[in-house]
């Protein structure tokens, strides 16, 4: 079928961080990264890259390479994109030195001699921040008309490897790596939620993703299978650091988080999942308390408070904890909500369990609860809902099922599609353009039925549902 024509993505306008000085107040560790010889671009948002890095714009690349001006427009655009691809690989195609030293949790990594310093801010796990320069594909920044201080920039790179302080662990999210299928699924949800929030007239936006690179090596996962890995390149950002690890109950952040989750639910999307479920179970006459899959214990006084808060009547209770992760911009005045990390988002047919905000300084992180019988409890709008048969848990989409992914655990349809695309790209059976076309087709199915939005004022971001 011909490529799907999507409207340009309404990505977030700034802030675009340029220098590591903005991280001065954030605890961080220095790290070393090593150049990957096998990295290549799977997909990139060239419009966004040229917006955030002006020296990558057409006029500057054409000034540096005047021979391109004689090409026909499609060929010239393709040539500019290839220069940007080479810039991405030259400036972001790295892996942590600690990760490449072993072949227990990944296949051997082919590296060059080039190394670079990187920064791992507090709680960043498998991500690092890279400070960039103008690649060897372009002439000096002075020739391009830029002051050197304005030319580089920052990249947040997810999947770039373990910190030296971590042991080698083959489990996902602990091995320092990002599976290519995971990266493509995250890109799908980032782009879908960007379009949802723009359509809903809300000021919130995801932190945009610049590109997905295939590293050229595989993760060795717990079932022994080898799965292609990726680097997810995002706009650099600051994460909030809360005094007690989570936002305060009753804060503006809590209110805005619940507001955004309820907007997503009108479209059939939720950020809640088993990792943030709160459960109260009666087991053999004993009441037990769980956050995720971890059991927690409390004093008798706190148990009484929990049971009252949760209206516990002896039957098991499950609360769906909101898992929106914001950047530090949520704490601005006025707030500028920017959302990051989309691995925990899902499409559902309907919602049945109480919705919960997770807050600091309270047992079981119990914040505001919206009960199913509350007028504020949201179900998917038939005119807006993302088609569950394509985006849900139906064990297959467009002929793609679990077989052939190499993954043992169940996945939703976006995950199945993304992992199949990843395997096909690694085998050389699909080009970057073909991968992008499939992603666009998936997005098109989600948004095609939406009614035209009415003009909305961009006010506080809190709007009636």
N, C-alpha and C positions, 0 to 999 in steps of 0.2 A: 504494500500500500504506500502511497506517497507520504512524505514527511508531514507531520502535523504542524500547523502554523499556530503557535501560541503567542498571546500578547506578551510584550516585554515584562520581565519580572520586576515588580515594584520593590526593589531592594531598599534597605534602610539607608537613609542619608546620615552617615557619620555616627559617632565620631570616628575618624580614621587616624589611628595612632601611628606616629612616625618614628619615635625615639624611645629607647629603653628607659629614659629618665622618668617616664610616667609610671613605671613600676617601682620607683624608689621606696615607696611606703609599704610595698608588698613583700613579705618574706619569700625568698627565692634561692635556688641553688644554681650555681654555674655547672654546666655540663659541656662535654665535647661531642660533636657529631662528625661522622665520617661520610665522605661523598659516596653515593651509590652509583655504580657504573651501569646499572640496569634499569633505572627509573624511567618511566615514560608516562605521558599524559593520557588519561582515559577520557576525561571530559573537563572542560574549563568554561567559565563564564567570562568571555573576552570583554563584553561591555562593562561588567563590573570591574575587572582588572584595569581597564583603561580609565575608568572613573577614579579609582583609588590610587593609581600609579600613573600620573600624567605623562611620564616619559615613555609609556607604552602606547600612547595614542598614535593613530595612523600618521598624522602629519610629522611626528618626530621620527618614527621608524622610516618613513619615506624620505625624510631629509637625510637620514643616515645612510639610506640605501636607495639613491635616486633611480637606479635601474628598474626598480619595481613600479615606477610611475607609468611606464610604458605598457604595463599589462592591462588586460581587460578587467573590469571591476571585480567579477567573481574570483579570478585568479589572483588579483592583487589582495583581496580580502583574505584568501586562503594563505597567501605568502605572509601577510602580517600575522595571522594566527599562528603560523609555524614559528615565526620569530618569538612570539610570546610563549609558545610551548617550550622552546629552547631556554628562554629566560627562566621559566618556572623550574625546569629540571636543573639548570645551572645554579639557581639560588635556593631551591627547597628540596632537591633530591638528596637528602641526607638521612642517616640513621645514627642513633646514639652509639658511641664507641663501645659501651658495655654490652649492648644487645648483639653486636656483630662478633663478639669474642667467642661465642659458643654456637653449637648446632644441636642443642637439646630440645629447644622449643621452637626452632625455626630451621629451615634448610640453610646451607652455607650461603653467605652474603658476599657478593662480588663488590669490592670497594676500591676506590682510587687512593691516592696519597693525600688529597686535599682534606683538611679538617677545619672545623670552625667552632667557635664558642657559641653556646646557646644557653637559654635561661629557662628554668623550670619553676614557675611561681608556685606558691603554697597550694597543696591539694591538686596539682595538675596531673598526676598519674602518668598517663602515656602521651602527654602533650608537651611540647616545648615552644618557646617563642624564639624566632630567628630574626636577627637584624640584617637587612638585605643591602645589597649594592646594585648598581647597574651591571647587568651581565656582560660577559665577553661578546655577546651578540650585538651589542650597541656600542657606539663610540662614547667618549667621555661625556659626563653630564654637562660640562662647560660647553662642548660643541652643540649639545642639544638645547642649550639656552637655560639650563637649570643651575642653581647654586648647589654645590655638593651637599649642603645640609638639608636641602629639600628633596634630594633624589632618592635615596634608599627606601626606607620604610620597614614595616614589621609584618611578619606572618606568624599566625598561630597554626602549628602543625600537629595534628592528632595522628597517633599511630607510629610515632618516631622512635619508640623504644623505651626500655627500662632505664631507671636511674641506677647508678652504682650501688645505692643503698638497698636495692630490692633483690631478693633471691629469684631464681629462675622458676617460673610457675607456668605450666601448660594451659591452665584454665583461661577462658576468654575474660577480657577486662583486667587480667592480672599478668598476662604475658608481655605487656608493653606494646603489643601490635594491634592493628586494626585490619580485619578481614576486608578484602575488596568488596565483597557482597554487602558487608555491614556499611561500608562507606557509601556505596551507591544507594542503599536503602535510606541512610541518613540524609543524603542529598534529596531524595524524593520527598521525604517528609518536610525538610527545610523549605523546599520550593512550594509544596502544597500549603503549608501553614502560612507562608508569606502571602500567598494569594488569598487564603481564607481571611486573614486579618485585614488585608487591603479591601476585600469585598465587603467585610463587616463594618468598615469605616473606623477601625480602631487604630490608635497611634503605635501600638506595639508592633515590632518586627523581629524576626529571627536575625541573629548575627549571620551575615551572608557567607556562603561558601564560594571560594575562588575556583577551586579545582580539585579533582581527584587524580592522584598519580598511582600507578601500579609500581611497587618497589622492585619487582623482578624476582622476588623470592617468596617462599611459602611459610606459613605458620604450621607447626605440627601440633594438631589439637589433641584433646584427650582420647578420642577414639582412634588415634594413630593416622588419620587422614591428613593430607597436605593441602592447605587452602591458601589461595593467593592473597597477599597482603597489600595494603594501600597506605598512602599518606593523604589525609583530608586537610586541605589548605583553607583556613578561615581568616576572615578579617580579625586582626589582633584586638583584644579586648581585656578589660579588667574584671575580675570576679569579685563580688562583695565578700567581705570578711565580717561575719557577725560575731559579737562578743561571746555568745553561747552556741555558736555553730549553725543556728537557724534564725530566721526572722522573728521579731517579737510578736506575740499575740496582740491583735487589735491594731497592728501597724498598717500604713498605707500599702506596703508591699503585700501583706496578706490579702487585703481587699482587692488589689489589682490582680493578684494571682488567681483568686477565685473568679473574678470577672472574666479574665481571659479564658480560663478553663471552661466556663459556661458558654462562652462564644464558640469555642472549638466544638463543644458537644452539640450545638445546633447543627453542625456539619457532620456529626457522627464521629468526631475525633476526640480522643482523650489522652492525657499524659500519664494517667494512673496505670499502675501495673503491680505485679506481685511483690516487687522489691519495696514498694511503699504502701502495701496493704497493712492495716491495723486490724487484728483479729482478737476476739475474746471467745474462748471456747470452754465449755463445761465438759471436763474429762473425768469420768469416774467420780463425779460429785465434787471435783476440785475445779475452781475457775482458773484458767491459765491465760496469759497475756502474750501477744506476739506482735513484733514489728518486723515486717517481711517474714522470713522464716526463723527469726531469732526469738527465743522465749525470753521474757523479761519478768522480774519479780519486784514487788512493791510492798511497802508496809501496809498494815490493815487500814490505816487512815487514808492512804492514797488509793487503795483498792476501792474503798467506799466512794471516794470522789470519782474515780473512773467509772464505776458501775452506774452512778447517778448521771454523769455526763453522757454516757452511751446508752442510757435507757435499757440496761441489761435486765432481761426477764427470765434468764435461765436457758434461753436458746442461743446458739452460736451467733455471733455478730461479726460482720466484715465491713470495714470502712475503706473506701478507695481514697488513698492519700494523693493529693495533687503533687506532681513532680515537674513543675515548671522551673527551669534554672535560668536565673537572670544574670546579666552583667551588672557592674557597679552603677550603671546609668539609671537603674531603678531608684537609686537613693538621691538623685538630683532633685532640685527644686526649680521648676516642676519636674516630676519624674519622666524619664525617657526609657520606657521598658524595652529592653533588648533580650531576646531569648536565645539560649545556646544549648546544644546537645539534644538530639532528636531520636536516639535509639530506643526510648521508652514509649513512644507514641504509637497508638493503634486506632484502627477504625472498628467500631462496634455497631451492632444493629439497634441496641437500646441500652439504657442504663437502669439499674435496679437497686444498687447498694448505696447507702449514704455516702455523700461526698465530704471529704475531710481536708482541711488545710493543716499542714504540719508546721509546728511552731516550737520555739525554744522554751526551756524552763517549765515544761509541763509533762506529766507522766504520759508515756506512749505518744508524745509529741502532739497531743490532742489540741487542735485549734478549733476553728469554726466548723460546725457540722451542718450540712444542708440535707435534710431528710427527704426521702422520696415523695412524701405527701406535702412537702413545702412548695408553695407557688414558685419559688426560685429554683426548684429542681428542674433541670432542662433535659428534654428528650430531643433527638434529631428532628429537624424540620424536613418534611417530605420534599420540599422544593430545593433544599440546600444539601441534604445528606450526600456524602461521598458513597458511591455504589458499593455496598458490602460484597456483592458477588465478585467484584474485581479487587477491592482493597482489603477485604476481610480475611477470615480464617476458613477458607473453603477447600484447603488442601490442593489448590492448583489454579493457575490462571494462564489462559492462552496456550495450553499444552505444557506448561512448566509445572512440574510437581517436585516432591522432595528428592526423588531419585535423580542422581547426577549432580547434586549440590555438594556432596561430601559431608553434610551436616546431619547429625543424628537427631537433634532436638526439633520439635515442631516449630514451624515458622508461618507467619501470615503471608498472604500473596505478594505484597511488595518485597518481602524478604526472599521468597522463592524466586521471583523474577530477578532480583538483584544478584543473587548468588549464581544463577544460571548465566547471566550476562558476564559476571566476573570470570567464571570458568571458560566461557567462550572467548572472551578477550585474551585471557592468558594463553589459550591454545592457538590463538591467531585466527580463529574462525569468525570473529567480528571485529570491525574497525571501530575507532572512536566515534565516527559519525553514526554508525549503526547502533552502537550502545546508546548514544544521545537520542536517537530517533525513538528507541523503545521507551526510554525514560519520559520523553515528551508525550508519547502515546498514553502512557499511564496517567500522567498529569491531566491530559486532555479529557480522558474519561471521567476524572474527578470533577472537573470544573465546567464541563460542556453544558450541563443542565441548569446552571445557576441563572436566576433572573438578573437582569441588569440592575446594578446597585443604584440607589438613589444618592445624590450628592449629600455628603455628611460633613459637618463641621469637625475640624481636628481640635478637640478641646482637651479635656483631662484624660480621655481614653476610657472613661467609665460611661457606658451607655446602656440604655434599657434593653432588655432582652425580650 
